[in-house]
Amino acid sequence: MKVKVRAIDFKVDQKLVDFVQKKMDKLDQYYDKIIDAVVTLKLDSTSEKENKIADVKINIAGDEFIAKKKAKTFEEAIDLCAESQRRMLRKKNEREKVHVTS
């Protein structure tokens, strides 16, 4: 899957980009019609420990799924987004299977 990583107001490390790519590639097993994903990473300007924000938008044919999570680390926020996206993609896949068999 083609993944575009955007970092707002900071330079993203290659290890983080590789981590994002690996997480997004795993989503292909839940829905095979994914076109691409855009992952936006930014720091929240608060004094909270959970100030890392990941926003993941997955484009599929005729639809898109968006998940936005906040956590202590970007990796944790991306994990939470990927889990949310996985649930959405599984539901979409199940709905399509029911619609085809009906």
N, C-alpha and C positions, 0 to 999 in steps of 0.2 A: 504494500500500500504506500502511496506517496504521502509523506508527512511533511508539513511545513511548520517549523518551530519559529515563533516570533518572541523576542524578549523585549519588554518595554523598559527602557532606561537602565539597562545593564547588558553586559556581554555574556552570552550563554556559553558554558563550558561544553566541549565536545562529548565528554562522558555523560552529561545530562541529555544532550541531543540523542546519543546512542540509546540511553535508557528510555526516552520517549518513543523512539522508533521501535524498540523491542516490545514495549507495552501496546502500542497501536497495532503492530503486526499480529499480535495474539488475537485481536478482535476479529480478524478475518475468518477465524474458525466458527464464529457465531453467526455471521452473515456474509455471504460471498459476493454481494453486489456493492461493496464499499468503493467509492470513487477515490476519495482522498480525505485527509484530516488536517485541520489547522489547530495548532496548539499555541496558545498565547500565555506567556509567563510574565508575571509582574509582582513587584513588591508593594504591599500595602503600607502606607506611610503612618502606621500607628505604632504605639509602643508595645503592643501585644506580641506574645511569642509566636502566635499563629498569624504570621504576616506574609506568607507566600501564597500566591493565588495562581491556580492553573485553570484555564478556560479551554475546553476541548470541543471543537465543532467537527462532526463527521458528516460528510456529504455522501448520500447514496442516491440512486436514481429516483428523482422526483421528491426527495425529502432530505431533511438534515436533523441531526440530533446534537444537542448542546448540553454540556455538563460544566459546571463551574464549582470548584472546591477551594477551600482555604485550609492551610495546614502549617505545621512548624517547618517542614522542608518541602521543596518542590517535588521530590520523589514521592513523598506521602500524598501530596495533593494530586499528582498525576495518577497514583494508584487508586485513589478515591474516584477520580473522574473515569478511569478505565473500568472500574467495577460498575459504576453507574451506567456507562455506555454499554457494557456487556449485557446488563439486564434489559436495557432498551432494545438492543439488537436481537436478543433472544425472543422478546415479546413480538417484535416485528416479524421475525422468521416464523414463529408459531402461528401468528395471525395469517400470514401468507399461505402456510401449509393447510390451515383449516379452510381458507377461502378457495384454494385449488381443489381440495377433495370434495367440497360441497357442490 
